[in-house]
Amino acid sequence: MITPSTSKLARAVPFTPRRPASVSSSSDIPRATTPSILGTTAKKYKAALSAESRLRTNKSSSPVLLSPVPGSPPKASSYDGTRPKTPSTPRGTSPNPAIFMSPGDMSMDVSRVDPEEVLVDYQTVEPGDVSGDLEDDSQTPDYGKEDKVLVSIRIRPTTGHQAWDASIPKSIKLFPQHAKSTLNAPPEFHFDEVLTGSENKPVYNAVARSHVCAAMEGYNAVIFAYGQTASGKTFTLSGNEDQPGIIPRAMKDVFAHIRRTSTREYLLRCSYLEIYNETIYDLLAPPSVAATQPVQLIGQGILSPLREEVVTSLKSVREVMERGERHRRTASTDWNERSSRSHSVFRLVIESRERGEGKPEASGRQTPGLRPPTPGGTRLQTIGGRSVQMSVLSLIDLAGSEKATSDKERTREGKYINTSLLTLGSVIGTLAENAAKNKTDHVPYRNSKLTRLLQPSLSGDARISVVCTVNPDANAVTETTSTLGFAARIKRVQLHARKKEVVDTEALIERYRKEIEELKQKLAEREAEAPARNRRLSAREQVDESKAMRDLNSRIQQLTKLILTSQSVDENKGDESRPASPSKVDFDMSPYQLQQELLATRRQIESQSNQILSLEAALLARPEISPDAPESEKDKLIAEQQKTIRELEIVVRGYEDNLGEPLRQVKEDVEREWGERLQAEVRKREEKEAWATELVRQLEKEKRARTKLEEERRALAAFVSKFDSLGLGAGSNLSSKLKPAKPTPGGATTAFVERQQNRHSMNLNTITIPEESPMRMDVRNQPRLLDQTPEEDWSIVEDASFEVEASKLKVGGKRAESPLKEVLGRKENIPL
Ligand SMILES: Nc1ncnc2c1ncn2[C@@H]1O[C@H](COP(=O)(O)OP(=O)(O)OP(=O)(O)O)[C@@H](O)[C@H]1O
């Protein structure tokens, strides 16, 4: 059982805030007395051991002694025929957590510190942290094939019979005498690296260095060791005091990278966990807390609750790692006196941004200290357009596959280990198959915690390096062949890791602008060359060429749109806004918000209008070219003008596109409202038109009636004059006069009748007016029509009016009901 060290050195120290370059660590432990992983007095990167184990370990310091190979008879020096006592380290039995966590430790928790105060940059990295062989090794790292897993084999030394031939670089082949069957050729494998020996530095350089650099540059990176038990996974990853492994070297390289990069500042956070019997434990949490609150996997690779600790120096990383190592479960097995009984994952979250003077307080986008903890989320804020890169470097020491042992507990652990490794194998197999055959078969990530944890990385979101450790002993041929098979499969997995970057709008716009400039330049070059080139190109090539130009143009348009959209979003965004892509306007906004949106859009439109005007002005101001100028000059001018036209088009298109949804919405509302009003007006107008048409019709009718009446009048006048000329009048003094009646609203006829009634009595009883005659029309019933007649039309009425001197007519004594009716009614019977 683990006996945790309670010494001051072993205890976790309070978090060390950012310090000026000149000031040394604020830790109360002097650097010189701090055990160094990499120094000559460094402690071994292993969990604390039982007294028995520790004795053995101390005895076996340099040179390194090899553990017995599984399957081979144990060596007398390390195995006395009986299984050694198992120094298992169950978590629940840890002593008082206070021994591990002083109250001050809480300040190391990342959720309780202000990231801006704990940034690391080239000035804060202490020279001692990066001294030694790593610092000088600054050649450009080889990232390997970005879309493939970097697969390396590490063959541990053996004192037994070598069954594998590794003399050919990058390949490993089974000696024919060890092959199971003589029928088939002995298996031979090729990998990115095949490494031998006990030196850890070449292993680090070949296997891990490029991935550590990739992580520092914003890519997620995973390095893990896979292999049978006692094959050297922990030796490769953690190493010992003489041969520091990948993890301590990687940490040193991280700080070396920071020291070399004077333009950026970094926030580094560590977490350390293990998967033991399919449960995830936080190795940095106090043991009692870790035992009762296992870590849960929520979503894709997100872990909660998981303690993350900010590290600002190699020393603080070392302290965190040592604490985690102490909590790891190791036990003595038949093959390995300190066998890892769990898969352990050390994670370093690296966030960085360009160095600058801006402070987040000044940007007004955040309030340090009030930021909610966001597991797995970025904590470093973008400031003044400086984007934040974020990546995770995961260093994984898998438990080794093993056969059943003589210990029940170890056998149970072994089952869990083997099951999760089998699942890892089948996940890798499916991924390899999918990649090779372009399939999308279901990948059984969910069958184990390990594969669920690795899912985002294995799905391709990380650069992966796998070091498969093998035992070349003749007794381990089956296990080694199985490990090499796994390595061959994982080699076929397809990756597509991308840089992880959180970009704020300013940075995004700047980036778009740069790209637009570059594209425009390309376009201009192509256009300048176009006339000469087109003469050379075939028709098909010309089509391709114009397509390429169109593509360039559409990309410029797309970017311009993005700039315009980002600008409008930026102007309206709140504190948390950080759009990476065009965002939509929300129409559930209040009228006030909508108004604000409108204002912003108008401002934008105004600025675009100005832009258009200035571009147009520039176009007009362009100097004319003389007709006898050389062709090339003309072509150049045409190309320039085309470019300007394109710019104008782009802006105009952006202008149109960016009228914006709010404006469109208002436009629609206004259109709807005014549309309804227009409809009502149209209806009214139609009614009036119908009424006017009816009026005109009635007037026409009236006119016709008047015309007919006039004809009747003339006929009557002729009759009267004839009547007079025959001497049939009432007397010599009887004269017939036809005077035009005065036009009155009541009608001429009415006036005539009234006057005649007063002066004469009619005796023309023989005159009758037929019923259908227009003369019988009762015009008194239509005064309004006359009222409506324009004044100039009164002439018609005047012409039609007449006055008959009743005294000139021989009218009977009987008074007619309507004298006019009588006169006109009988006229047709008057003999002429
Ligand atoms: N390349 C090597 N050179 C020297 N010693 C090695 C090498 N590889 C492994 N060893 C030694 O072999 C022993 C077992 O190695 P290690 O603990 O690293 O195996 P492992 O694969 O991690 O096993 P497990 O899966 O059981 O944890 C250790 O004592 C280690 O020092």
The ligand as an ORCA input file, in Angstrom:
! r2SCAN-3c Opt
* xyz 0 1
  N      14.319      0.176    -23.037
  C      14.573     -0.159    -21.758
  N      15.825     -0.044    -21.285
  C      16.084     -0.353    -20.016
  N      15.175     -0.805    -19.139
  C      13.919     -0.935    -19.550
  C      13.545     -0.622    -20.879
  N      12.248     -0.869    -21.018
  C      11.827     -1.308    -19.821
  N      12.812     -1.354    -18.946
  C      12.701     -1.779    -17.552
  O      11.767     -2.823    -17.511
  C      10.942     -2.703    -16.374
  C       9.481     -2.701    -16.763
  O       9.269     -1.571    -17.524
  P       7.985     -0.705    -17.387
  O       7.510     -0.601    -15.983
  O       8.267      0.545    -18.081
  O       6.974     -1.603    -18.181
  P       5.488     -1.296    -18.519
  O       5.316     -1.608    -19.941
  O       5.142      0.058    -18.080
  O       4.728     -2.362    -17.682
  P       3.249     -2.352    -17.075
  O       2.352     -2.372    -18.226
  O       3.159     -3.578    -16.287
  O       3.152     -1.131    -16.266
  C      11.373     -1.470    -15.631
  O      12.209     -1.833    -14.565
  C      12.138     -0.698    -16.655
  O      13.204      0.009    -16.044
*
